[in-house]
Amino acid sequence: MNFIKNNLANILTLGNLFSGCVGAVHLILGDYHITAICIVISLVLDFFDGFVARALKSNSNLGVQLDSLADMVSFGFIPGLTLFVALAQNSPQAIPWHAYLGFLVTVFSCLRLAIFNLDEDQKYYFKGLNTPSNTILLFGLYYAFRETQKFDFIFNNTYILLGVTLLCSWLLVSPIKMIAMKFKSMKLQDNYPKLALLIGSLLILILLGIAGIPVVIIYYMIISIFFQKQLN
């Protein structure tokens, strides 16, 4: 019983890793629907591994390391691979050299995760765009494009797509404070940023549907910038 209690969070983390691996394979094969399902599974497991660890008081240094390693695949490799696939599809060549630049997002995701592990200030906010949000943004754009042809101005223009790659790479390690859904206080005035994020995100998804998924992340960044002084 103690074994399960002490390792349940780590098992969930490893499930996140496994789901990320499956999602990456299917993205390479062109089945982005399965990749979308795997990303959702990874997001759920990534949330609950920390929740379970705190609830069972089974936090450990091993868990911290496993979490970052799993996130590196699910939320580091997959968004880079998404950009690689998108950039490769824009060229008549088999694999154009610039398609590999998509993996800059993977490189900066790794750097961001390492910085986060060493930064003790990011308890109630994120510094820079967190890797799950970055994944939702990039894969969400790609998914909406493939499903509805929206955001075609991004995916039909190599230069814009490379610009998005560079921008997201910078956002991952930027000094901009971003809202984290962790509650330091239950006072209403202390949680205005979270309330604005939740209400606005819900409205965006209702109005835009699938295309609203990446827009929610853009809104998240805008709201975070607006409430910079309240994030601490």
C-alpha positions in Angstrom: 0.0 0.0 0.0 2.8 2.4 0.9 4.5 1.6 -2.5 1.4 2.7 -4.4 1.0 5.8 -2.2 4.7 6.8 -2.7 4.7 6.1 -6.4 1.3 6.8 -7.8 2.3 10.4 -8.8 5.4 9.0 -10.6 3.2 6.4 -12.4 1.0 9.2 -13.7 4.1 11.2 -14.8 5.4 8.1 -16.7 1.9 7.8 -18.3 2.3 11.4 -19.5 5.7 10.4 -21.0 4.2 7.3 -22.7 1.3 9.3 -24.1 3.7 11.9 -25.5 5.7 9.2 -27.2 2.6 7.8 -28.9 1.5 11.3 -29.9 4.8 12.1 -31.5 4.8 8.8 -33.5 1.3 9.5 -34.9 2.2 13.1 -35.7 5.1 11.8 -37.9 2.7 9.3 -39.5 0.3 12.2 -40.3 -2.5 11.1 -37.9 -2.8 14.4 -36.0 -6.1 13.3 -34.5 -4.4 10.7 -32.3 -1.7 13.2 -31.4 -4.4 15.6 -30.2 -5.9 12.9 -28.0 -2.4 12.0 -26.6 -1.8 15.7 -25.8 -5.0 15.9 -23.9 -4.1 12.8 -22.0 -0.7 14.2 -21.2 -2.2 17.5 -20.0 -4.6 15.6 -17.7 -1.8 13.4 -16.3 0.5 16.3 -15.9 -2.1 18.1 -13.8 -3.0 15.2 -11.6 0.6 13.9 -10.9 1.3 17.1 -9.0 -2.1 17.1 -7.4 -1.7 13.5 -6.3 1.8 14.1 -5.0 0.6 17.0 -2.8 -2.5 15.2 -1.6 -0.6 12.0 -0.7 2.4 14.0 0.6 4.6 11.9 -1.7 6.6 14.8 -3.2 10.2 13.8 -4.0 13.2 14.9 -6.0 12.7 11.9 -8.2 9.2 13.1 -9.0 10.5 16.6 -9.9 13.0 15.1 -12.3 10.6 12.7 -13.9 8.0 15.5 -14.4 10.5 17.6 -16.4 11.7 14.7 -18.4 8.1 13.6 -19.3 7.2 17.2 -20.1 10.2 17.4 -22.4 8.6 14.8 -24.7 5.0 15.7 -24.4 5.4 19.5 -24.3 8.9 20.0 -25.7 9.4 17.6 -28.5 5.8 17.5 -29.8 5.5 21.3 -30.5 8.9 21.3 -32.2 7.8 18.3 -34.3 4.6 20.1 -35.1 6.6 23.0 -36.5 9.0 20.6 -38.3 6.0 18.9 -40.0 4.4 22.2 -40.9 7.6 23.7 -42.4 8.4 20.5 -44.3 5.0 20.4 -45.9 5.6 23.9 -47.3 8.4 22.8 -49.5 8.6 20.6 -52.6 11.9 19.2 -51.3 11.9 15.9 -49.4 13.1 17.6 -46.1 14.1 21.3 -46.5 16.9 22.4 -44.2 14.7 25.2 -42.7 12.2 22.6 -41.4 14.7 21.6 -38.7 14.5 25.1 -37.3 11.1 24.1 -35.9 13.1 22.2 -33.2 14.3 25.5 -31.8 11.1 25.3 -29.8 12.2 22.0 -28.4 15.6 23.4 -27.5 14.1 26.4 -25.7 11.5 24.1 -24.0 14.4 22.2 -22.5 16.1 25.4 -21.4 12.8 26.6 -19.9 12.2 23.4 -17.9 15.7 23.5 -16.5 15.4 27.2 -15.5 12.0 26.4 -13.9 13.5 23.6 -11.8 16.1 26.0 -10.4 13.9 29.0 -9.9 12.3 29.1 -6.5 10.3 32.3 -7.2 7.8 30.7 -9.6 5.4 29.3 -7.0 2.3 31.3 -7.8 3.2 32.5 -11.3 5.2 31.4 -14.3 8.1 33.4 -15.8 7.7 33.0 -19.5 5.2 30.8 -21.3 5.0 27.4 -19.8 5.5 24.4 -22.0 2.0 22.9 -21.9 0.5 26.3 -23.0 3.1 26.6 -25.7 2.1 23.1 -27.0 -1.6 24.0 -26.9 -0.8 27.2 -28.9 1.3 25.6 -31.6 -0.5 22.3 -32.0 -3.8 24.0 -31.6 -3.0 26.3 -34.5 -1.9 23.3 -36.6 -5.0 21.3 -35.7 -7.4 24.1 -36.4 -5.6 24.7 -39.8 -5.9 21.0 -40.8 -9.5 20.8 -39.6 -11.0 24.1 -40.7 -8.3 25.8 -42.9 -8.2 28.7 -40.5 -4.8 30.3 -39.8 -3.8 29.3 -43.3 -1.9 32.6 -43.6 0.5 31.2 -41.0 0.9 27.7 -42.5 1.0 28.7 -46.1 3.8 31.2 -45.6 7.2 29.8 -44.5 8.5 33.1 -43.3 5.5 33.7 -41.0 5.8 30.1 -39.7 9.5 30.7 -38.9 8.6 34.0 -37.2 6.1 32.1 -35.0 8.9 29.6 -34.2 11.2 32.3 -33.1 8.6 34.1 -31.1 7.5 31.0 -29.2 11.1 30.1 -28.5 11.6 33.5 -27.0 8.3 33.4 -25.0 9.4 30.2 -23.3 12.3 31.9 -21.6 11.0 35.5 -21.5 10.8 37.5 -18.3 7.1 38.1 -18.7 5.1 36.8 -15.7 2.3 34.5 -16.6 -0.8 33.5 -14.6 -0.5 30.1 -12.8 -3.7 28.4 -11.5 -2.3 28.1 -8.0 -4.2 30.0 -5.2 -2.0 31.9 -2.8 -5.2 33.4 -1.3 -8.9 32.8 -1.6 -9.7 36.6 -1.5 -11.6 37.7 -4.6 -9.4 40.6 -5.3 -6.3 38.4 -5.3 -7.8 36.2 -8.0 -9.1 38.7 -10.5 -6.4 37.6 -13.1 -7.6 33.9 -12.8 -11.3 34.9 -13.0 -10.6 37.0 -16.1 -8.7 34.2 -17.7 -11.4 31.6 -17.0 -14.4 33.7 -18.1 -12.6 35.0 -21.2 -11.4 31.6 -22.2 -14.8 30.1 -21.9 -16.3 32.8 -24.1 -13.6 32.4 -26.7 -14.2 28.6 -26.9 -18.0 29.1 -27.2 -17.6 31.6 -29.9 -14.8 30.1 -32.0 -14.9 26.4 -31.3 -11.8 24.5 -32.4 -10.2 27.7 -33.7 -10.6 29.2 -30.2 -8.1 26.7 -28.6 -4.9 28.6 -29.7 -6.7 31.9 -29.3 -7.2 31.1 -25.6 -3.4 30.9 -25.2 -3.0 34.3 -26.9 -5.7 35.7 -24.6 -3.8 34.1 -21.6 -0.7 35.9 -22.5 -2.5 39.2 -23.0 -4.3 38.9 -19.7 -1.0 38.0 -18.0 0.6 41.1 -19.3 -2.3 43.2 -18.3 -2.1 41.9 -14.7 1.7 41.9 -14.4 1.8 43.9 -11.2 -0.6 41.5 -9.4 1.3 38.4 -10.2 3.7 37.4 -7.4 
